[in-house]
Amino acid sequence: MQSFNTYIQNSIVKNWDLDALTDYKGVTLQYKDVARKIEKLHIIFENSGVQKGDKIAICGRNSANWAVAFLATLTYGAVAVPLLHEFTGEQIHHLVNHSGSKLLFVGDYVSTTINPDEMPELEGIINIPDYSLMLSRSEKLTYAREHLNALFGEKYPKYFRKEHVNYYIDKDPEELALINYTSGTTGFSKGVMLPYRALASNTEFAFGVLGDKVNTGDNTISILPMAHMYGMAFEFLFEFSQGCHIFFLTRIPSPAVIANAFAEVKPRIIIAVPLVIEKIIRKKVLPKLDNIPMKLLLSMPVINKKLHEMICEQVYNAFGGNFYEIIVGGAAMNQEVEAFLKKINFPLTIGYGATECAPIITYSDWHDFVQTSCGREVLNMKVKIDSPDPQNIPGEILAKGANVMLGYYKNEEATKQALDKDGWYHTGDLATMDEAGNVFIKGRSKNMLLGANGQNIYPEEIEDRLNSMELVMESLVVQREDKLFGLVHPDYDAAEAQGIDEAQLRVVMENNMKELNAEQPAYCKLTDIEIMKDEFEKTPKKSIKRYMYK
């Protein structure tokens, strides 16, 4: 397998004068600009004493400079620790400390939420927008940043050329490349240790299935957070390695912003979570079809085909009109929308993966995609269903191969639970598999929810905090559309003892919600708390039967 950093180095050299990274409605960096910025960050790292294998955390909204900081970290031989910018200050402190990061890159918003005193081992905090120092606890780091241009000039006295691009090459496929945290909260956060082979394998897979569809110079859009492996691998690393021009939606990508970006950028490939696709389909297309004349036309075979082609073209144009296919992942697609898109022969496919596999496990090209499935096992991976009859009885999805993580950072117990002695990763998701190897997910035993912009939401974390609040006996967090609701069974005995009636109980719960939301990142905030008069239905193990309340 090709070294991962070789993909980056070769692309920079080959595409030197092409546009590489653009902050949507903002600055554009060519591949040579990326190389220059990487080199300057390498000079800062080297002169401030950063060693190969040291951890460097990156926390901010997607941007060209975020991408450069990440590439500079890997190509120096350091370990990248990408963190969601939506984590709270406390969560960021915890993860920086847990990872043992030496440096922290922060975006504008993050810089206002953190307290450097809570991260005592950090040697410096670097602002992502201009790479200035927010904090330095090292004279070497301060000197390197203040004299950066002079140091760069000494190293390259004439000018910086593509011949000077000479990066750290990962020769050991098992070497740790990055730590990706699945959550931010103490007690729940698991740092997924991804080796270089996992990054290289995912990139090799992407070249195999999309390399002749997405070409050098093509435009693409990064919508999903790069601090998650789905967005990282398939909206950034593959496209950069292929020489594409990547546009970053640097602000919160609302449906309106995304629709405008599709129309303007006309991306060659679209990677998305279901909610983005479903909202555009439901708001822009389905209302036009929800009338009797259209339904009559759709039922007539001859007109049907022509009409399907016309509708497909309309939907196609709504997403920019230039893409090979839309790849959806991260959560289940609404079956009504999926069936509609399949009926009009729209180029959509659904994949499946996990952070622990960096992330891809199954995928099929849209031409081969079987409705309601999530594709077949991908290059360098084996997938099986832990069931006596995988075609008919759902069992846990097990995955093995080059994409699989090394384990969880500083958490041997969780590693042993996830990786068995034969190297199979236990996903916690239930599925069946047909004769052709197509996987059909039936449920998620891990209960993870997905935010509108691809963020992982772990309801147990929110429930754990909610259960400790005033007059809460037990709770359940559910997702409806893209909103979170807290279902609460109150402690009625305590309420009665305190003389609290139903109206006052409602006020208590509203105050609980305000306090809870103040501690949560935006995508984990509750829209409302609903009071449940009866206890939740339980299993014999006294776990709440979640499926009854979805």
Buried (B, 14 or more C-beta within 10 A) or exposed (E): EEBBBBBBBBBBBBBBEBBBBBBBEEEEBBBBBBBBBBBBBBBBBBBBEBEEEBBBBBBBBBBBBBBBBBBBBBBBBBBBBBBBBBBBEBBBBBBBBBBBBBBBBBBEEBBEBBEBEBBEEBBBBBBBBEBEBBBBEBEBBBBBBEBBEEBBEEBEEEEBEBEEBEBBEBEEBEBBBBBBBBBBBBEEBBBBBBBBBBBBBBBBBBBEBBBEEBEEEBBBBBBBBBBBBBBBBBBBBBBBBBBBBBBBBBEEBEBEBBBBBBEBBBBBBBBBBBBBBBBBBBEBBEEEEEEEEEEEEBEEEEEEEEBBEEBBEBBBEBBBEBBBBBBBBBBBBBEEBBEBBBBBBBBBBBBBBBBBBBBBBBBBBBEEBBBBBBBBBBBBBBBBBBBEEBEEEBBBBBBBBBBBBBBBBBBEEBBEEBBEEEEBBBBBBBBBBEEEBBBBBEEBEEBBBBBBBBBBBBBBBBBBBBEEBBBBBBBBBBBEEBEBBBBBBBBEEEBEEEEBEEEEBBEBBEEBBEEBBEBBBEBBBBBEBBBBEEEBEEEEEEEBEBEEBE
